[in-house]
Amino acid sequence: MESIGVLMMCPMSSYLENELQKRFNLVRFWNSPEKSVLLETHRDSIRAVVGNASAGADAQLIDELPKLEIVSSFSVGLDKIDLGKCKEKGIRVTNTPDVLTEDVADLAIGLILALLRRLCECDRYVRSGKWKTGDFQLTTKFSGKTVGIIGLGRIGTAVAKRAEAFSCPINYYSRREKSDVGYKYYPTVVELAKKSDILVVACPLTDETRHIVNRGVIDALGGKGVLINIGRGPHVDEQELVKALREGRLGGAALDVFEQEPHVPEELFALENVVLLPHVGSGTVETRNAMADLVVANLEAHFSGKSLLTPVV
């Protein structure tokens, strides 16, 4: 397979990069200042694209690679891939579900605890020497709070199971009610938010879910409610979120993702009722290596004429 061209869109994992380099003719998209020249040079040899949550394969890239057969995403999200174009051209698509579920769900619980118990502020309080002048302010407990989850897929379900261990009642919204769960279903996100102390965003990003958390949802969650986003940045209307936090219409927010990553609204930096992370939901060595192995295994399966492990298209 050494002659097969694989276009890697951006740096995402040194382990993945090394594994691809061992097996294929790896082309690093980010290394070339002249992207059009790079694509023209390798257009007849590139048969696979490897992308992630920030860089995938849009219609223009697909059209510029006439030999493209497969797009393998180093993420579970597919919003950076033009799936319609792939279907039209018979290009196969894979992603990395399941292997990152546990880490992302763990992080959701970590964000809830960090936000409600003000863990980041507590750390700064000790480091600054302020503890010597008095105890830290009282915070809010997590146990027993009602958790509403937008999207009860793999990750949403894993978050629900963890929150149950904290004696939290679980409610959810999804495209349709699920008959195999015992959680309460709400047919709209606004209704879910009204009944939630903590609202967790865990659904895929689609045209329908873009800004699914808007002013109406934020106001329904209210001044004592908190928002946790482990999905995608565009799930939340960031301008409305910032205004609500500054005006006290929302109790707090813990965010692992943002609309224009890596750019974060600077207004959030001065707020004490937020926790901000640099999109690290699946960011453990173990999970990122497992994701890389799955990307490589899908490529090897495709070029060996075997069944894909995690096909999307």
Secondary structure, DSSP 8 states (H G I E B T S, - for coil): -TTSEEEE-S---HHHHHHHHHHSEEEEGGG-S-HHHHHHHHTTTEEEEEE-SS--B-HHHHHT-TT--EEEESSS--TTB-HHHHHHHT-EEE---STTHHHHHHHHHHHHHHHHTTHHHHHHHHHTTGGGG---------TT--EEEE--SHHHHHHHHHHHTTT--EEEE-SS--TT--SEE-SSHHHHHHT-SEEEE-S---TTTTT-B-HHHHHHH-TT-EEEE-S-GGGB-HHHHHHHHHHTSS-EEEES--TBTTB--GGGGG-SSEEE--S-TT-SHHHHHHHHHHHHHHHHHHHTT---SSB--
